[in-house]
Amino acid sequence: MNRITKSYIKVLFAAIIIGLLFWIIDGIFEYIFFHKNLSFLVLEGPETLLESLVLQVPPHSLFVRASFLIACFISGCIVAAFLARRLKAEESLRENEAMFKALIRTIPDLVWLKDPDGRYIACNTRFEKFFGAKEEEIIGKTDHDFLSGELAAFFRHYDQLAIEKGSPSVNEEEITFADDGHKELLETIKTPMYQDDGRFVGVLGIGRNITERVQMQAQISQAQKMESLGRLAGGIAHDYNNVSSVIVGYSELALEDLNPADPVYAYLLEIHKAAQRAANFTKQLLAFARRQTAAPVVIDLNDAIEKMLTMLQRLIGEHITLSWRPGTEIWPLKIDPSQIDQILANLCINARDAIADTGRIAISTENTACDVNTCAENTDLVPGDYVALTVSDDGQGIAPDTLDKIFDPFFTTKEVGKGSGLGLSTVYGIVKQYNGFICVDSELQQGTAIKIYLPRSVEETPLAKDKNEPASDLPLGRGERILFVEDDGPILELGKKILTSLGYEVVSSPSPLQALELAKSRGEEIALLVTDVIMPKMNGRELAETLQDMFPNLKVLFISGYTADIIAQKGVVEEGVHFLPKPFTKAELAAKVREALE
């Protein structure tokens, strides 16, 4: 039975009692009026009294008493109904107020109300955590009672701005919560609040946490910036690598024909080295832009790193100790081994440059499983198993204001001429190409640790070759006929010269359409098609597919400055597709041709 029903019954019961009391009182007065003295009451006894007051009622008195009793009952019903309605309204109002307070306190945003003088009138639970105090301790006080003078003045400025405008004022505020010390970036809306009669009450404030949104926008901006530069890099790479191919190839051929004692030999050697450095610069751009063509194979990361240790020690210098801590039973990775070399070289060079004098660089590996909680902190990450590669140093560390820029292309804190600003951006591009992610932990004067997570391969690691196995001689041809297709004249001539010198019979063509006609005339005599990827009217893949429809046993080797996803998905060459990036050396072309033929 609820409170309203109880109140209803009480009022009705009280009305009936009043009616009965009137009945009894009227009976007493009538008894006294007719008997004139009260002694009769004692002589006759209580039974006679009860009978006289209740049962032996004269007709005229019975009508009056009954009428009054009925009137009391009806009045009681009316009063009880009115009271029940009033109580129900009050209870509903209390429930609404409680619901409204619960709603305000539950809102995940910070909500508060200040009077015109800046004193707090109300706030919710989230706001209590900001000040580290309960609402009753906050009410009546100002920002100066809880915050520094500068921040309190900042808040008051935007309060006044909203009051002066007479409309909502929006601003961003970075605050530190007093309850646990964590920081949040808030988007704050401050709105003047008025009563129905137009009286100004104060300023209503709502602060929403936009920290994650701002971080997401920064990530999107970074991705857009990288994509823009990637398109630029991809656009120039093809032509640039064609030029580099000519310089590298012809200087290499000239060096073979010259005596090392010839003065011109040294000049050509420098030209050759400069062209290779330029080609590596383009490769870094493409790696950053995730447009570098990769030929991934399943590798054991520990084995790949161990093969690099001697070279890395020479790279960083004898004044720095290189520590290697391999993890046990490391899971296999599917990645282009040359890209592991790029990652290690760039990270170790960066670590070396961060060490002023003597110091230590440590390389370590480990298996790690990333769950949903870890993925929530890294938007690009998918739950699963990863192999982690960590390169740490005890150098000067990275300043907090530059930490979010270290993967930007061309950003460098080194002196002019000592860094291209592409080292870490190259690492970033390679890692993203394989759907991995990077974590950086750094403190000034304490050092830096860069941890790279690469997805575990489900394929088994092939048996490693003997490290002491001698390098094979330059593979030569056995008179096989090769159709070489390249729209760039100098490279076409260069490729023809190199392949001929290796013992192959070469049929060359500057266009895909002419190559089709040559193939039809030669028929089954062509063993291998070596073709550029980007060409007018028909690209290399279309040419290869057309010829393979005609000659199913025809082998294909693609060459290009970049793939533009024509022969590769996301820059990764498909299994079974042979690809040689420009610029290439004689040895690289010889090896790839032999690989494609066999």
C-alpha positions as CSV (number, residue, x, y, z in Angstrom):
1,M,0.0,0.0,0.0
2,N,1.6,3.3,-1.1
3,R,1.7,6.6,0.6
4,I,-1.1,8.2,-1.4
5,T,-3.5,5.3,-0.6
6,K,-2.7,5.5,3.1
7,S,-3.3,9.2,3.2
8,Y,-6.6,8.7,1.4
9,I,-7.8,6.1,4.0
10,K,-6.7,8.3,6.9
11,V,-8.7,11.3,5.7
12,L,-11.7,9.2,5.0
13,F,-11.5,7.6,8.4
14,A,-11.1,11.0,10.1
15,A,-14.3,12.2,8.4
16,I,-16.2,9.2,9.6
17,I,-14.9,9.7,13.1
18,I,-16.1,13.3,13.0
19,G,-19.5,12.2,11.9
20,L,-19.7,9.6,14.7
21,L,-18.5,12.1,17.3
22,F,-21.3,14.5,16.2
23,W,-23.8,11.6,16.5
24,I,-22.7,10.9,20.1
25,I,-22.3,14.6,21.1
26,D,-25.8,15.3,19.7
27,G,-27.2,12.3,21.7
28,I,-25.6,13.6,24.9
29,F,-27.1,17.1,24.5
30,E,-30.5,15.6,23.7
31,Y,-30.4,13.3,26.7
32,I,-29.4,16.2,29.0
33,F,-32.1,18.3,27.4
34,F,-34.9,15.8,28.1
35,H,-33.7,14.4,31.5
36,K,-32.4,17.7,32.9
37,N,-29.9,16.0,35.2
38,L,-27.1,13.6,34.8
39,S,-27.7,11.4,37.8
40,F,-29.9,9.3,35.7
41,L,-26.8,8.4,33.7
42,V,-25.3,6.7,36.8
43,L,-28.5,5.1,38.0
44,E,-29.4,3.6,34.6
45,G,-25.9,2.2,33.8
46,P,-23.8,2.3,30.7
47,E,-26.0,-0.1,28.7
48,T,-29.0,2.3,29.1
49,L,-26.8,5.2,28.2
50,L,-25.5,3.5,25.1
51,E,-29.0,2.5,24.1
52,S,-30.3,6.1,24.7
53,L,-27.4,7.7,22.7
54,V,-27.2,5.3,19.8
55,L,-30.3,3.2,19.4
56,Q,-33.3,5.2,20.9
57,V,-32.8,8.2,18.6
58,P,-35.9,10.3,18.0
59,P,-36.8,10.5,14.3
60,H,-36.0,14.2,14.0
61,S,-32.5,13.7,15.5
62,L,-31.9,10.6,13.4
63,F,-32.3,12.5,10.2
64,V,-30.0,15.3,11.4
65,R,-27.3,12.9,12.6
66,A,-27.5,10.6,9.5
67,S,-27.3,13.7,7.3
68,F,-24.3,15.0,9.1
69,L,-22.6,11.6,9.0
70,I,-23.2,11.3,5.3
71,A,-22.0,14.9,4.7
72,C,-18.8,14.1,6.6
73,F,-18.3,10.9,4.6
74,I,-18.8,12.8,1.3
75,S,-16.6,15.7,2.4
76,G,-13.9,13.2,3.5
77,C,-14.0,11.5,0.1
78,I,-13.6,14.9,-1.6
79,V,-10.8,16.1,0.7
80,A,-9.1,12.7,0.5
81,A,-9.3,12.7,-3.4
82,F,-8.0,16.3,-3.5
83,L,-5.2,15.4,-1.0
84,A,-4.3,12.2,-2.9
85,R,-4.1,14.3,-6.2
86,R,-1.9,16.8,-4.5
87,L,0.3,14.2,-3.0
88,K,0.6,12.4,-6.3
89,A,1.6,15.7,-8.0
90,E,4.2,16.4,-5.3
91,E,5.5,12.8,-5.5
92,S,5.7,13.1,-9.3
93,L,7.5,16.4,-8.9
94,R,10.0,14.9,-6.4
95,E,10.6,11.9,-8.8
96,N,11.1,14.3,-11.7
97,E,13.6,16.3,-9.6
98,A,15.4,13.2,-8.5
99,M,15.5,11.9,-12.1
100,F,16.7,15.3,-13.3
101,K,19.5,15.3,-10.7
102,A,20.4,11.7,-11.5
103,L,20.5,12.6,-15.2
104,I,22.7,15.6,-14.7
105,R,25.1,13.7,-12.4
106,T,25.2,10.8,-14.9
107,I,26.1,12.9,-17.9
108,P,29.7,12.0,-18.9
109,D,30.4,15.6,-19.7
110,L,31.4,18.2,-17.1
111,V,28.3,20.2,-16.2
112,W,28.2,23.2,-13.9
113,L,26.2,26.4,-13.2
114,K,27.7,29.7,-11.9
115,D,25.9,32.8,-10.6
116,P,26.6,36.2,-12.2
117,D,29.5,36.7,-9.8
118,G,31.2,33.4,-10.7
119,R,30.1,31.5,-7.6
120,Y,29.1,27.9,-8.2
121,I,25.4,27.0,-7.8
122,A,25.5,23.4,-8.9
123,C,27.7,20.8,-10.6
124,N,27.7,17.1,-11.6
125,T,29.8,14.1,-10.6
126,R,32.3,14.5,-13.5
127,F,32.9,18.1,-12.4
128,E,33.4,17.0,-8.8
129,K,36.3,14.8,-10.0
130,F,37.9,17.9,-11.8
131,F,38.0,19.9,-8.5
132,G,38.5,16.8,-6.3
133,A,35.6,17.9,-4.0
134,K,31.9,17.1,-3.4
135,E,29.2,19.4,-4.8
136,E,28.3,20.7,-1.3
137,E,31.9,21.7,-0.9
138,I,32.0,23.5,-4.3
139,I,28.7,25.4,-4.1
140,G,29.2,29.1,-3.1
141,K,32.9,29.1,-4.1
142,T,34.7,30.4,-7.2
143,D,37.4,29.0,-9.5
144,H,40.1,30.9,-7.4
145,D,39.3,28.5,-4.5
146,F,40.4,25.5,-6.5
147,L,42.6,26.6,-9.4
148,S,45.7,28.6,-10.2
149,G,45.1,32.3,-10.8
150,E,46.0,32.1,-14.5
151,L,43.5,29.2,-15.2
152,A,40.8,30.8,-13.0
153,A,41.1,34.1,-14.9
154,F,41.0,32.1,-18.2
155,F,37.7,30.5,-17.2
156,R,36.2,33.8,-15.9
157,H,37.2,35.5,-19.2
158,Y,35.0,33.1,-21.2
159,D,32.2,33.3,-18.6
160,Q,32.2,37.1,-19.2
161,L,32.4,36.6,-22.9
162,A,29.2,34.5,-22.9
163,I,27.4,37.0,-20.7
164,E,28.4,39.9,-22.9
165,K,27.4,38.1,-26.1
166,G,24.1,36.9,-24.6
167,S,24.6,33.6,-26.5
168,P,26.8,30.5,-26.2
169,S,30.5,30.8,-26.2
170,V,32.7,27.9,-27.3
171,N,36.4,27.4,-26.4
172,E,38.9,24.6,-25.8
173,E,40.4,24.1,-22.4
174,E,43.2,21.6,-21.2
175,I,42.5,20.7,-17.6
176,T,44.1,18.4,-15.1
177,F,41.7,16.3,-12.9
178,A,42.4,16.7,-9.2
179,D,41.2,13.2,-8.3
180,D,43.8,11.2,-10.2
181,G,45.9,13.8,-12.1
182,H,45.0,12.8,-15.6
183,K,44.7,15.5,-18.3
184,E,41.9,16.1,-20.8
185,L,41.3,18.5,-23.6
186,L,37.7,19.9,-23.3
187,E,35.5,21.6,-25.8
188,T,33.5,23.9,-23.5
189,I,30.2,25.6,-24.2
190,K,29.2,28.4,-21.8
191,T,25.6,29.6,-22.1
192,P,23.8,32.5,-20.3
193,M,20.9,31.1,-18.4
194,Y,17.6,33.0,-17.8
195,Q,14.4,32.4,-15.8
196,D,11.0,32.4,-17.5
197,D,10.5,36.0,-16.4
198,G,13.8,37.1,-18.0
199,R,15.8,37.3,-14.9
200,F,19.5,36.4,-15.4
201,V,20.5,33.3,-13.3
202,G,24.1,32.8,-14.3
203,V,26.3,30.8,-16.8
204,L,25.7,27.2,-17.6
205,G,28.9,25.3,-18.6
206,I,29.2,22.0,-20.4
207,G,32.7,20.6,-21.0
208,R,33.1,17.6,-23.4
209,N,36.3,15.5,-23.6
210,I,37.7,15.8,-27.1
211,T,41.1,14.4,-26.4
212,E,40.5,11.2,-28.5
213,R,38.8,13.2,-31.3
214,V,41.7,15.6,-31.6
215,Q,44.2,12.7,-31.6
216,M,42.1,11.0,-34.3
217,Q,42.1,14.1,-36.4
218,A,45.8,14.4,-36.0
219,Q,46.2,10.8,-37.2
220,I,43.9,11.5,-40.1
221,S,45.9,14.6,-40.9
222,Q,49.1,12.6,-40.7
223,A,47.7,9.9,-43.0
224,Q,46.5,12.5,-45.5
225,K,49.9,14.2,-45.4
226,M,51.7,10.9,-46.0
227,E,49.3,10.0,-48.8
228,S,49.9,13.4,-50.5
229,L,53.6,13.0,-50.3
230,G,53.2,9.4,-51.4
231,R,51.4,10.4,-54.6
232,L,54.2,13.0,-55.2
233,A,56.9,10.5,-54.6
234,G,55.2,7.9,-56.8
235,G,54.7,10.4,-59.5
236,I,58.4,11.3,-59.8
237,A,59.8,7.9,-58.9
238,H,59.3,6.3,-62.3
239,D,61.0,9.0,-64.4
240,Y,63.7,9.6,-61.7
241,N,64.5,5.9,-61.5
242,N,64.7,5.6,-65.2
243,V,67.4,8.3,-65.2
244,S,69.2,6.6,-62.3
245,S,69.1,3.3,-64.1
246,V,70.9,4.8,-67.1
247,I,73.6,6.4,-64.9
248,V,74.1,3.3,-62.7
249,G,74.0,0.9,-65.6
250,Y,76.3,2.6,-68.0
251,S,78.8,3.7,-65.3
252,E,79.0,0.1,-64.2
253,L,79.6,-1.1,-67.8
254,A,82.2,1.5,-68.3
255,L,84.0,0.6,-65.0
256,E,84.2,-3.0,-66.2
257,D,86.0,-1.9,-69.4
258,L,88.4,0.4,-67.7
259,N,91.7,-0.3,-65.9
260,P,91.4,0.7,-62.2
261,A,94.7,2.6,-62.7
262,D,93.0,4.9,-65.3
263,P,92.3,8.3,-63.8
264,V,88.8,8.2,-65.4
265,Y,88.0,5.1,-63.4
266,A,87.9,7.1,-60.1
267,Y,85.6,9.7,-61.7
268,L,83.2,7.0,-63.0
269,L,83.3,5.3,-59.6
270,E,82.2,8.5,-57.9
271,I,79.4,8.9,-60.5
272,H,78.3,5.4,-59.9
273,K,78.3,5.8,-56.1
274,A,76.4,9.2,-56.3
275,A,73.7,7.6,-58.6
276,Q,73.3,4.7,-56.1
277,R,72.9,7.2,-53.2
278,A,70.3,9.1,-55.3
279,A,68.5,5.8,-56.0
280,N,68.5,5.0,-52.3
281,F,67.0,8.4,-51.5
282,T,64.1,7.6,-53.9
283,K,63.7,4.2,-52.3
284,Q,63.3,5.9,-48.9
285,L,60.7,8.2,-50.3
286,L,58.8,5.3,-51.7
287,A,59.1,3.3,-48.5
288,F,57.8,6.3,-46.5
289,A,54.9,6.6,-48.9
290,R,54.2,2.8,-48.8
291,R,54.8,2.6,-52.5
292,Q,58.1,0.8,-52.4
293,T,57.7,-2.6,-54.0
294,A,58.4,-5.4,-51.6
295,A,59.0,-9.1,-52.2
296,P,58.2,-10.7,-48.9
297,V,59.4,-14.1,-47.8
298,V,59.0,-15.9,-44.5
299,I,62.0,-15.2,-42.3
300,D,63.3,-15.8,-38.8
301,L,63.8,-12.2,-37.4
302,N,66.6,-13.3,-35.1
303,D,68.6,-14.8,-38.0
304,A,68.0,-11.6,-40.1
305,I,69.3,-9.4,-37.3
306,E,72.3,-11.5,-36.5
307,K,73.5,-11.2,-40.1
308,M,73.3,-7.4,-39.8
309,L,75.1,-7.1,-36.5
310,T,78.7,-6.7,-37.9
311,M,77.5,-4.1,-40.4
312,L,75.5,-2.2,-37.8
313,Q,78.5,-2.1,-35.4
314,R,80.6,-0.5,-38.2
315,L,77.7,1.9,-38.9
316,I,77.4,3.2,-35.4
317,G,81.1,3.2,-34.6
318,E,83.4,1.6,-32.0
319,H,82.6,4.2,-29.3
320,I,79.1,2.8,-29.0
321,T,78.4,-0.6,-27.5
322,L,75.8,-2.7,-29.5
323,S,73.9,-5.1,-27.4
324,W,71.8,-7.9,-28.9
325,R,69.1,-9.7,-26.9
326,P,67.2,-12.1,-29.0
327,G,63.9,-13.5,-27.8
328,T,63.4,-17.2,-27.6
329,E,61.3,-19.2,-30.1
330,I,60.4,-16.0,-32.1
331,W,57.5,-16.4,-34.4
332,P,58.1,-16.2,-38.2
333,L,57.5,-13.0,-40.1
334,K,56.7,-12.5,-43.8
335,I,58.5,-9.5,-45.0
336,D,61.1,-8.4,-47.5
337,P,64.5,-9.0,-45.8
338,S,65.9,-5.8,-47.3
339,Q,63.2,-3.9,-45.5
340,I,64.3,-5.3,-42.2
341,D,67.8,-4.1,-43.1
342,Q,66.4,-0.6,-43.8
343,I,64.5,-0.6,-40.5
344,L,67.5,-1.6,-38.4
345,A,69.9,0.7,-40.3
346,N,67.7,3.8,-39.9
347,L,66.9,3.1,-36.2
348,C,70.5,2.5,-35.3
349,I,71.7,5.6,-37.2
350,N,69.1,7.7,-35.3
351,A,70.1,6.1,-32.0
352,R,73.8,6.8,-32.8
353,D,73.2,10.4,-33.6
354,A,71.3,10.8,-30.2
355,I,74.4,9.7,-28.3
356,A,76.8,12.6,-27.7
357,D,79.9,10.6,-26.8
358,T,80.1,7.0,-25.6
359,G,76.9,5.0,-25.1
360,R,74.9,1.9,-25.7
361,I,72.4,0.8,-28.3
362,A,70.3,-2.4,-27.6
363,I,68.4,-4.5,-30.0
364,S,65.9,-7.0,-28.7
365,T,63.0,-9.2,-30.0
366,E,60.0,-10.8,-28.4
367,N,56.7,-12.4,-29.1
368,T,53.6,-10.4,-28.0
369,A,49.9,-10.9,-28.3
370,C,47.7,-7.8,-28.6
371,D,44.2,-7.9,-27.2
372,V,41.1,-5.7,-27.6
373,N,42.2,-3.3,-24.9
374,T,45.6,-2.7,-26.5
375,C,43.9,-2.2,-29.9
376,A,41.6,0.4,-28.4
377,E,44.7,2.6,-27.7
378,N,46.0,2.1,-31.3
379,T,43.3,2.7,-34.0
380,D,45.4,1.1,-36.8
381,L,46.0,-2.1,-34.8
382,V,44.1,-5.4,-35.2
383,P,44.1,-7.9,-32.4
384,G,46.4,-10.8,-32.9
385,D,50.0,-12.1,-32.5
386,Y,52.9,-9.8,-33.3
387,V,56.7,-10.0,-33.2
388,A,58.2,-7.0,-31.5
389,L,61.5,-5.5,-32.5
390,T,62.9,-2.9,-30.0
391,V,65.9,-0.6,-30.6
392,S,66.8,1.5,-27.5
393,D,69.6,3.9,-26.7
394,D,70.8,5.9,-23.7
395,G,71.1,9.1,-25.7
396,Q,69.7,12.6,-25.2
397,G,66.1,11.6,-25.8
398,I,63.4,13.3,-27.7
399,A,61.7,16.6,-26.6
400,P,58.0,16.2,-25.9
401,D,57.1,19.0,-28.3
402,T,58.8,17.1,-31.2
403,L,57.8,13.6,-30.3
404,D,54.6,13.7,-32.5
405,K,56.6,14.9,-35.5
406,I,59.4,12.4,-35.7
407,F,57.7,10.3,-38.4
408,D,57.0,13.3,-40.6
409,P,58.9,13.3,-43.8
410,F,61.9,15.7,-44.0
411,F,61.5,16.5,-40.3
412,T,64.9,16.4,-38.5
413,T,66.5,18.0,-35.5
414,K,70.0,17.4,-37.0
415,E,72.2,20.1,-38.4
416,V,71.9,21.0,-42.1
417,G,73.6,18.3,-44.2
418,K,73.6,15.7,-41.5
419,G,70.1,14.2,-42.0
420,S,67.5,14.0,-44.7
421,G,64.6,13.6,-42.3
422,L,63.5,10.4,-44.1
423,G,64.9,7.8,-41.7
424,L,62.0,7.4,-39.3
425,S,59.4,8.1,-42.0
426,T,60.9,5.3,-44.0
427,V,60.6,3.0,-41.0
428,Y,57.0,4.2,-40.6
429,G,56.1,3.5,-44.2
430,I,57.6,0.0,-44.1
431,V,55.8,-0.9,-40.9
432,K,52.4,0.4,-42.1
433,Q,52.9,-1.5,-45.4
434,Y,52.7,-4.8,-43.3
435,N,49.9,-3.6,-41.1
436,G,52.2,-3.1,-38.1
437,F,52.5,-0.2,-35.6
438,I,55.2,1.7,-33.7
439,C,55.4,2.8,-30.1
440,V,58.0,5.4,-29.0
441,D,59.0,5.9,-25.3
442,S,61.5,8.7,-24.7
443,E,62.6,11.0,-22.0
444,L,65.1,13.9,-22.2
445,Q,68.6,12.8,-21.1
446,Q,67.3,9.3,-20.4
447,G,67.2,7.8,-23.8
448,T,64.7,6.5,-26.3
449,A,63.1,3.1,-27.1
450,I,61.4,2.5,-30.4
451,K,59.3,-0.6,-30.5
452,I,58.0,-2.0,-33.8
453,Y,55.2,-4.6,-33.9
454,L,55.0,-6.7,-37.0
455,P,52.2,-9.3,-37.6
456,R,53.1,-13.0,-37.0
457,S,53.2,-15.1,-40.2
458,V,51.1,-18.3,-40.2
459,E,53.6,-19.9,-42.6
460,E,56.6,-21.8,-41.3
461,T,60.1,-20.3,-41.5
462,P,62.2,-21.9,-44.2
463,L,65.5,-23.4,-43.3
464,A,68.2,-20.8,-43.0
465,K,71.1,-21.0,-45.4
466,D,74.6,-21.6,-44.1
467,K,76.0,-18.2,-43.1
468,N,79.4,-19.3,-44.3
469,E,78.1,-20.4,-47.8
470,P,80.2,-18.6,-50.4
471,A,78.5,-16.2,-52.8
472,S,77.8,-17.7,-56.3
473,D,79.3,-16.3,-59.5
474,L,77.3,-14.1,-61.7
475,P,74.6,-16.3,-63.3
476,L,75.0,-16.5,-67.1
477,G,72.5,-17.3,-69.8
478,R,72.5,-20.4,-72.0
479,G,71.4,-18.7,-75.2
480,E,67.7,-18.3,-74.2
481,R,65.8,-15.8,-76.2
482,I,64.5,-12.8,-74.2
483,L,61.9,-10.2,-75.3
484,F,62.9,-7.0,-73.6
485,V,60.1,-4.2,-73.7
486,E,60.9,-0.7,-72.4
487,D,59.5,2.6,-73.6
488,D,62.6,4.5,-72.3
489,G,65.2,4.4,-75.1
490,P,68.4,4.6,-73.0
491,I,67.2,1.9,-70.6
492,L,66.1,-0.3,-73.5
493,E,69.6,-0.1,-75.0
494,L,71.2,-0.6,-71.6
495,G,69.2,-3.7,-70.8
496,K,69.9,-5.2,-74.2
497,K,73.7,-4.7,-73.7
498,I,73.7,-6.2,-70.2
499,L,71.6,-9.3,-71.2
500,T,73.6,-9.8,-74.4
501,S,76.8,-9.7,-72.3
502,L,75.4,-12.3,-70.0
503,G,74.9,-14.8,-72.9
504,Y,71.2,-14.3,-73.8
505,E,69.7,-13.6,-77.2
506,V,67.8,-10.4,-76.9
507,V,64.8,-9.1,-79.0
508,S,64.0,-5.6,-77.9
509,S,60.9,-3.4,-78.4
510,P,60.1,0.2,-77.4
511,S,56.3,-0.4,-77.2
512,P,53.9,-3.2,-76.1
513,L,52.0,-3.2,-79.4
514,Q,55.2,-3.8,-81.3
515,A,56.3,-6.4,-78.8
516,L,53.0,-8.4,-79.6
517,E,53.8,-8.4,-83.2
518,L,57.4,-9.6,-82.6
519,A,56.1,-12.3,-80.3
520,K,53.7,-13.6,-82.9
521,S,56.4,-13.8,-85.4
522,R,58.9,-15.5,-83.1
523,G,56.3,-17.9,-81.5
524,E,57.6,-20.5,-79.0
525,E,61.2,-19.4,-79.4
526,I,60.8,-16.6,-76.7
527,A,61.6,-18.0,-73.2
528,L,61.2,-14.8,-71.1
529,L,59.5,-11.5,-71.3
530,V,61.3,-8.7,-69.5
531,T,58.9,-5.7,-69.5
532,D,58.5,-2.3,-67.9
533,V,55.3,-1.9,-65.9
534,I,54.3,1.7,-66.8
535,M,54.0,2.2,-70.5
536,P,51.6,4.1,-72.9
537,K,48.6,2.4,-74.5
538,M,49.2,-0.9,-72.6
539,N,50.9,-1.5,-69.2
540,G,53.3,-4.4,-68.6
541,R,50.8,-6.6,-66.8
542,E,48.3,-6.4,-69.7
543,L,51.1,-7.2,-72.1
544,A,52.2,-10.2,-70.1
545,E,48.7,-11.6,-69.7
546,T,48.1,-11.2,-73.5
547,L,51.3,-13.0,-74.4
548,Q,50.8,-15.8,-71.8
549,D,47.3,-16.4,-73.3
550,M,49.2,-17.0,-76.6
551,F,52.2,-18.9,-75.1
552,P,51.3,-20.5,-71.7
553,N,54.9,-21.4,-70.9
554,L,56.2,-17.9,-71.3
555,K,58.0,-16.6,-68.2
556,V,57.8,-12.9,-67.1
557,L,60.0,-10.5,-65.3
558,F,58.6,-7.0,-64.5
559,I,60.9,-4.0,-64.0
560,S,59.8,-0.5,-62.9
561,G,60.5,2.5,-60.8
562,Y,57.3,1.9,-58.9
563,T,54.3,-0.4,-59.3
564,A,51.3,1.9,-58.8
565,D,49.5,-1.3,-57.7
566,I,49.6,-2.7,-61.2
567,I,51.6,-5.8,-60.3
568,A,51.4,-5.4,-56.6
569,Q,48.8,-5.1,-53.9
570,K,49.6,-2.4,-51.4
571,G,53.2,-2.4,-52.8
572,V,53.7,-6.1,-52.0
573,V,54.5,-8.3,-55.0
574,E,52.3,-11.4,-55.2
575,E,53.7,-14.8,-54.7
576,G,55.0,-16.2,-58.0
577,V,55.4,-12.7,-59.7
578,H,59.0,-11.8,-60.5
579,F,59.9,-8.1,-60.1
580,L,63.1,-6.0,-60.3
581,P,63.0,-2.4,-59.1
582,K,64.9,0.3,-60.9
583,P,67.6,1.3,-60.9
584,F,69.3,-2.1,-61.0
585,T,72.8,-3.3,-61.3
586,K,74.1,-5.9,-63.8
587,A,74.4,-8.5,-61.0
588,E,70.8,-7.9,-59.9
589,L,69.4,-8.2,-63.4
590,A,71.4,-11.4,-64.0
591,A,70.1,-13.0,-60.8
592,K,66.5,-12.0,-61.4
593,V,66.5,-13.2,-65.1
594,R,67.9,-16.6,-64.0
595,E,65.4,-16.8,-61.2
596,A,62.5,-16.1,-63.5
597,L,63.7,-18.6,-66.1
598,E,64.2,-21.4,-63.6
